[in-house]
Amino acid sequence: MAISSLFSTDPSRLKPYAFSSFSTSPRCSRSIRSNRGRPFAIRCQGKDEGFYMRRCVELARKALGRTSPNPMVGCVIVRDGEIVGEGFHPKAGQPHAEVFAVEDAGVLAQGATAFVSLEPCNHYGRTPPCTEALIRAKIRKVIVGMLDPNPIVASKGVERLRQAGIEVEVGVEEELCRKLNEAYIHRMLTGRPFVTLRYTLSFNGMVLNQVGRGAEESGGYYSKLLHEYDGIIMSSNLAKLSSLPTSHEAGANQPLHIIIASGLGSPLRLPFLTKEGAAKVVIFADKPITVESEVEEIEVVVLGTLTLSSVLTACGSRGLCSILLDLRGDNGNLQKLLDNVYDEHLVQKVIMEVCPVWNGSKEASFLAFGEKSLRLNNLQSRVYSESVVVEGYIS
């Protein structure tokens, strides 16, 4: 069976979930017993498998924005109703979640059950196979949230564990685990990055060249998006008129800034780029251009046909898993880039911010890419400061 048939990227399967901090409930108690430096173990009687898998997802999200091109993964070790070990994959190149969890559990891992949000790997990459770590720890059972769509992993980890006599169960909280790594899954199956289209509307429905109050500050939704995505596509006009969008989250990895420069008849000036504060920038153009900036290492890529498809293919070859397509500034060149993109399924998600302002401009400004009508799935809305942010998936 083809891998693509096993791992659907149909957004309609992705349900919204609220992530609350993990805490001891009335049915959980803290044991006094020490556990390899852990002050206590967490006993959670009567909890089902989904409870522990949700904890895996919560752990995995601690590395949001730091693991690409790897997926986010969390793992917990449970013995006699107690969580005796926990771990998550912190960064590409570092040990995986299972290794940290087994080390945390120590001798208590023997005969225990391991919950892991993504199938353990069974190959040597930058780190040894996680299956071998679980086998050496003498884990009795492994419960997997979802199989890994990576062709070098898919089902091989599960097979290795079963060959070693370990009981394996697959598919616990699968939709939640898929939501966690939607960008990784999409790139594994298509070779292209997962694309989210973001824009801001006034209260009377006009596209604004701004984001809402507080959105760019630490903790704001826009700052978090920049931390989460590998790259951000923006208009050359926005790049000329303002500083590059930057995440202000603690320890944030800044996205690759992807500037679309089409039909330019003059040099592209980026005066705010300095050697002291150099950002990662690549410019895609439809013809050779000159860039005026203090930074000499800016890369210019000339594509014969400048389309979103060609840009995403180039980004995928660079290992980018997720792209934020930001409609700000004079977006004439971006709107041309987006003509009929839905027919090619190049955009997977849409985020719309509605600001409490009334735009008095007489020139109508609206978004219409092609003539196809679409319906978004799994809508979620949140209030951030004074703005309402709505997101949904394109089927």
C-alpha positions as CSV (number, residue, x, y, z in Angstrom):
1,M,0.0,0.0,0.0
2,A,1.3,3.5,-0.9
3,I,2.4,5.6,2.0
4,S,0.2,8.5,0.8
5,S,-2.9,6.3,1.3
6,L,-1.9,5.6,4.9
7,F,-1.3,9.3,5.8
8,S,-4.1,11.5,4.6
9,T,-3.5,15.3,4.9
10,D,-7.2,16.0,4.7
11,P,-7.7,19.0,7.0
12,S,-11.2,18.0,7.7
13,R,-9.8,15.2,9.9
14,L,-8.0,17.7,12.1
15,K,-10.1,18.8,15.0
16,P,-9.4,21.8,17.2
17,Y,-7.9,21.0,20.6
18,A,-7.3,23.3,23.6
19,F,-4.0,22.7,25.4
20,S,-4.2,23.3,29.1
21,S,-1.2,22.9,31.4
22,F,-0.8,19.4,32.9
23,S,-1.6,19.3,36.6
24,T,-2.6,16.9,39.3
25,S,-6.3,16.4,39.3
26,P,-8.4,15.1,42.3
27,R,-7.7,11.6,40.9
28,C,-3.9,12.2,40.8
29,S,-1.6,12.1,43.8
30,R,2.1,12.9,44.2
31,S,4.3,10.1,45.6
32,I,7.1,10.9,48.1
33,R,9.3,8.3,46.4
34,S,12.4,9.7,44.7
35,N,13.0,8.8,41.1
36,R,16.5,9.5,39.7
37,G,16.6,13.1,41.0
38,R,12.8,13.6,40.3
39,P,11.3,14.9,43.6
40,F,8.2,12.8,43.0
41,A,6.3,10.6,40.5
42,I,2.8,11.5,39.4
43,R,0.2,8.9,40.1
44,C,-2.9,9.1,38.0
45,Q,-5.4,6.4,38.8
46,G,-8.2,5.7,36.4
47,K,-6.8,7.7,33.5
48,D,-7.1,6.2,30.1
49,E,-4.5,6.0,27.3
50,G,-5.6,9.3,25.8
51,F,-4.7,11.1,29.0
52,Y,-1.1,10.0,28.7
53,M,-0.9,10.7,25.0
54,R,-2.2,14.2,25.5
55,R,0.6,14.7,28.0
56,C,3.0,13.5,25.3
57,V,1.6,16.2,22.9
58,E,1.9,18.9,25.6
59,L,5.5,17.9,26.2
60,A,6.3,18.0,22.5
61,R,4.9,21.5,22.1
62,K,7.6,22.8,24.5
63,A,9.9,22.6,21.4
64,L,7.5,24.5,19.2
65,G,9.5,26.3,16.5
66,R,12.8,24.6,17.3
67,T,12.7,21.0,15.8
68,S,12.3,21.7,12.1
69,P,12.9,19.8,9.8
70,N,12.3,17.1,12.4
71,P,8.8,16.7,14.0
72,M,7.9,17.6,17.5
73,V,7.6,14.4,19.7
74,G,6.8,13.8,23.3
75,C,7.1,10.6,25.4
76,V,6.0,9.5,28.8
77,I,6.9,6.3,30.7
78,V,4.0,4.9,32.9
79,R,4.4,2.2,35.5
80,D,1.6,1.1,37.8
81,G,-0.4,4.2,37.1
82,E,2.6,6.5,37.7
83,I,4.4,8.7,35.2
84,V,7.9,7.7,36.0
85,G,9.7,9.3,33.1
86,E,9.1,12.2,30.6
87,G,10.9,13.6,27.6
88,F,10.6,15.5,24.4
89,H,12.7,16.2,21.3
90,P,14.2,19.7,21.9
91,K,16.0,20.4,18.7
92,A,17.1,18.8,15.4
93,G,20.3,16.9,16.0
94,Q,19.7,16.3,19.7
95,P,18.4,13.1,21.2
96,H,14.7,12.2,20.6
97,A,11.9,12.1,23.1
98,E,12.1,8.4,23.9
99,V,15.8,8.7,24.9
100,F,15.1,11.5,27.4
101,A,12.1,9.7,28.8
102,V,13.9,6.4,29.3
103,E,16.8,8.2,31.0
104,D,14.4,10.0,33.2
105,A,12.7,6.8,34.3
106,G,15.9,4.9,34.9
107,V,15.4,1.3,36.3
108,L,11.6,2.1,36.6
109,A,11.3,1.8,32.8
110,Q,11.7,-2.0,33.0
111,G,8.3,-3.6,32.5
112,A,6.6,-0.2,32.0
113,T,4.5,1.2,29.2
114,A,5.9,4.0,26.9
115,F,3.5,6.5,25.3
116,V,5.0,8.4,22.4
117,S,3.2,10.8,20.1
118,L,5.0,9.7,16.9
119,E,6.3,6.3,15.9
120,P,9.8,5.7,17.2
121,C,12.5,5.7,14.5
122,N,14.5,2.6,13.6
123,H,17.4,4.0,11.6
124,Y,20.7,5.8,12.3
125,G,20.6,9.4,11.4
126,R,22.2,12.2,13.5
127,T,21.0,10.1,16.5
128,P,20.8,6.3,17.1
129,P,17.4,4.5,16.7
130,C,14.9,5.2,19.4
131,T,13.6,1.6,19.1
132,E,16.8,0.3,20.5
133,A,16.6,2.6,23.5
134,L,13.2,1.3,24.3
135,I,14.3,-2.3,23.8
136,R,17.4,-1.9,26.0
137,A,15.2,-0.3,28.7
138,K,13.1,-3.5,28.7
139,I,9.9,-1.6,28.0
140,R,6.9,-4.0,28.1
141,K,4.5,-2.1,25.8
142,V,4.6,1.0,23.5
143,I,1.6,3.0,22.7
144,V,2.0,5.2,19.6
145,G,-0.1,8.2,18.6
146,M,0.5,7.9,14.9
147,L,2.8,6.2,12.4
148,D,5.6,8.3,10.9
149,P,5.0,9.3,7.2
150,N,8.7,9.6,6.6
151,P,9.4,6.7,4.1
152,I,12.6,5.7,6.0
153,V,10.6,5.3,9.2
154,A,7.0,4.4,8.2
155,S,6.0,1.2,10.2
156,K,9.6,0.1,10.5
157,G,9.8,1.3,14.1
158,V,6.6,-0.6,15.0
159,E,7.8,-3.8,13.3
160,R,11.2,-3.7,15.1
161,L,9.5,-3.3,18.5
162,R,7.2,-6.2,17.8
163,Q,10.1,-8.4,16.6
164,A,11.7,-7.7,20.0
165,G,8.6,-9.0,21.8
166,I,7.2,-5.6,22.8
167,E,3.5,-5.2,22.5
168,V,2.6,-2.2,20.3
169,E,-0.6,-0.2,20.0
170,V,-1.1,2.5,17.3
171,G,-3.6,5.3,16.9
172,V,-4.3,6.7,20.3
173,E,-5.3,10.4,20.0
174,E,-4.2,10.2,16.4
175,E,-5.9,13.3,15.2
176,L,-4.3,15.3,18.0
177,C,-0.9,14.0,17.1
178,R,-1.5,14.7,13.4
179,K,-2.4,18.3,14.3
180,L,0.8,18.7,16.3
181,N,2.9,17.9,13.2
182,E,0.7,19.0,10.4
183,A,3.5,20.8,8.6
184,Y,6.0,17.9,8.9
185,I,3.4,15.5,7.6
186,H,2.5,17.7,4.6
187,R,6.1,18.1,3.6
188,M,6.7,14.3,3.9
189,L,3.8,13.6,1.6
190,T,4.1,16.4,-1.0
191,G,7.7,17.6,-0.8
192,R,6.5,21.1,-0.3
193,P,6.1,23.3,2.8
194,F,2.8,23.6,4.6
195,V,1.5,27.1,3.7
196,T,-0.6,29.4,5.9
197,L,-2.1,32.5,4.4
198,R,-2.3,35.4,6.9
199,Y,-4.0,38.8,6.5
200,T,-5.7,41.6,8.5
201,L,-9.1,43.0,7.8
202,S,-10.7,46.2,9.1
203,F,-14.1,45.9,10.7
204,N,-15.7,47.0,7.4
205,G,-13.9,44.2,5.5
206,M,-10.9,45.9,3.9
207,V,-7.4,44.5,3.8
208,L,-5.1,46.4,6.1
209,N,-1.3,47.0,6.0
210,Q,-0.8,46.3,9.7
211,V,-1.4,43.8,12.5
212,G,-3.4,44.4,15.6
213,R,-2.2,46.1,18.8
214,G,0.1,43.9,20.7
215,A,0.3,41.2,18.0
216,E,4.0,41.7,17.3
217,E,5.0,41.9,21.0
218,S,6.1,38.9,23.0
219,G,3.1,36.7,23.6
220,G,1.2,38.2,20.7
221,Y,-0.3,35.9,18.1
222,Y,1.9,37.3,15.3
223,S,5.1,37.0,17.3
224,K,4.2,33.4,18.0
225,L,3.5,32.6,14.4
226,L,6.9,33.9,13.4
227,H,8.5,31.7,16.0
228,E,6.5,28.7,14.8
229,Y,7.1,28.9,11.0
230,D,10.3,28.2,9.1
231,G,9.8,31.0,6.6
232,I,7.7,34.1,5.9
233,I,6.9,35.2,2.4
234,M,6.4,39.0,2.0
235,S,6.0,41.6,-0.7
236,S,9.1,43.5,-1.7
237,N,7.1,46.7,-1.0
238,L,6.7,45.7,2.6
239,A,10.4,44.8,2.8
240,K,11.3,48.3,1.5
241,L,9.1,50.3,3.8
242,S,9.6,48.7,7.2
243,S,11.8,46.5,9.3
244,L,11.6,42.7,8.7
245,P,9.0,40.9,10.9
246,T,10.6,39.5,13.9
247,S,9.4,37.1,16.7
248,H,9.9,38.4,20.2
249,E,9.3,35.1,21.9
250,A,12.0,34.0,24.4
251,G,14.8,32.1,22.5
252,A,12.9,32.3,19.2
253,N,14.3,31.0,16.0
254,Q,13.7,33.7,13.5
255,P,12.1,32.6,10.2
256,L,13.8,32.8,6.8
257,H,12.6,36.1,5.2
258,I,11.4,35.3,1.7
259,I,11.0,38.5,-0.4
260,I,9.0,38.3,-3.7
261,A,10.4,40.8,-6.2
262,S,8.6,40.7,-9.5
263,G,8.6,43.3,-12.2
264,L,11.1,45.6,-10.4
265,G,12.4,48.4,-12.7
266,S,14.8,49.8,-10.0
267,P,17.2,48.4,-7.4
268,L,15.6,46.8,-4.3
269,R,16.7,48.9,-1.3
270,L,16.7,47.3,2.1
271,P,18.2,50.1,4.3
272,F,17.2,48.5,7.6
273,L,19.4,45.4,7.0
274,T,22.7,46.0,8.8
275,K,25.7,43.8,9.4
276,E,25.1,44.1,13.1
277,G,21.5,42.8,12.9
278,A,21.7,40.6,9.8
279,A,18.6,38.5,9.1
280,K,18.2,35.4,7.0
281,V,17.0,36.7,3.7
282,V,16.4,35.2,0.3
283,I,14.9,37.1,-2.6
284,F,12.9,35.4,-5.4
285,A,12.7,37.5,-8.6
286,D,11.6,37.0,-12.2
287,K,14.7,38.7,-13.6
288,P,18.1,39.7,-12.3
289,I,18.0,42.6,-9.8
290,T,20.3,44.7,-7.8
291,V,20.0,44.8,-4.0
292,E,21.2,47.9,-2.1
293,S,22.0,46.9,1.5
294,E,24.9,46.8,4.0
295,V,24.6,43.1,4.0
296,E,26.4,41.5,1.1
297,E,25.3,37.9,1.6
298,I,21.7,38.3,0.6
299,E,20.8,35.5,-1.8
300,V,18.9,36.3,-5.0
301,V,17.2,33.5,-6.8
302,V,15.9,34.2,-10.3
303,L,13.1,31.9,-11.4
304,G,12.1,31.7,-15.0
305,T,8.5,31.7,-14.0
306,L,7.8,33.3,-10.6
307,T,4.8,31.4,-9.2
308,L,3.9,30.2,-5.8
309,S,4.5,26.7,-6.9
310,S,8.1,27.4,-8.1
311,V,8.8,29.3,-4.9
312,L,7.5,26.5,-2.7
313,T,9.5,23.9,-4.6
314,A,12.6,25.9,-4.0
315,C,11.8,26.3,-0.3
316,G,11.1,22.6,0.0
317,S,14.5,21.8,-1.4
318,R,16.0,23.9,1.4
319,G,14.3,21.8,4.0
320,L,11.6,24.3,5.0
321,C,8.5,22.6,6.4
322,S,6.2,25.6,7.0
323,I,5.7,28.9,5.4
324,L,3.7,31.9,6.5
325,L,2.4,33.9,3.5
326,D,1.9,37.4,4.9
327,L,-0.4,39.7,2.9
328,R,0.8,43.1,4.1
329,G,2.0,46.2,2.2
330,D,1.1,46.9,-1.4
331,N,0.5,43.3,-2.3
332,G,0.0,43.5,-6.0
333,N,2.9,41.1,-6.7
334,L,1.7,38.7,-4.0
335,Q,-1.8,38.6,-5.3
336,K,-0.5,37.8,-8.8
337,L,1.5,35.1,-7.2
338,L,-1.6,33.6,-5.7
339,D,-3.8,33.5,-8.8
340,N,-5.5,30.1,-9.0
341,V,-3.2,28.6,-6.3
342,Y,-6.1,26.7,-4.8
343,D,-6.4,24.5,-7.9
344,E,-3.0,23.2,-7.1
345,H,-3.6,22.9,-3.3
346,L,-0.7,25.2,-2.5
347,V,-2.3,26.8,0.6
348,Q,-3.5,24.6,3.4
349,K,-4.5,27.1,6.1
350,V,-5.8,30.6,6.4
351,I,-5.5,33.0,9.4
352,M,-7.6,36.2,9.4
353,E,-7.2,38.9,11.9
354,V,-10.1,41.4,12.3
355,C,-9.1,44.7,13.9
356,P,-11.5,47.2,15.6
357,V,-10.9,49.9,13.0
358,W,-13.1,51.3,10.2
359,N,-11.1,51.9,7.0
360,G,-12.4,55.0,5.3
361,S,-10.6,54.5,2.1
362,K,-12.8,54.8,-1.0
363,E,-10.7,52.2,-2.9
364,A,-12.1,48.7,-2.3
365,S,-9.5,46.2,-1.1
366,F,-10.4,42.5,-1.0
367,L,-8.9,39.1,-1.6
368,A,-10.0,37.0,-4.5
369,F,-7.6,34.4,-6.0
370,G,-9.2,33.0,-9.1
371,E,-12.9,32.4,-9.5
372,K,-13.3,29.3,-7.3
373,S,-15.5,29.5,-4.2
374,L,-14.1,27.7,-1.1
375,R,-15.3,26.6,2.2
376,L,-13.0,26.4,5.2
377,N,-13.1,23.6,7.7
378,N,-12.4,23.4,11.5
379,L,-12.8,27.1,12.2
380,Q,-11.4,28.4,15.4
381,S,-11.5,31.9,16.8
382,R,-9.7,33.7,19.6
383,V,-9.6,37.2,21.0
384,Y,-6.1,38.7,21.3
385,S,-6.0,42.2,22.9
386,E,-8.5,44.1,20.7
387,S,-8.5,41.8,17.7
388,V,-10.3,38.7,16.7
389,V,-8.2,36.0,15.0
390,V,-10.0,33.3,13.0
391,E,-8.2,30.3,11.4
392,G,-9.4,27.5,9.2
393,Y,-8.2,24.8,6.8
394,I,-8.8,24.6,3.1
395,S,-10.0,21.2,2.0
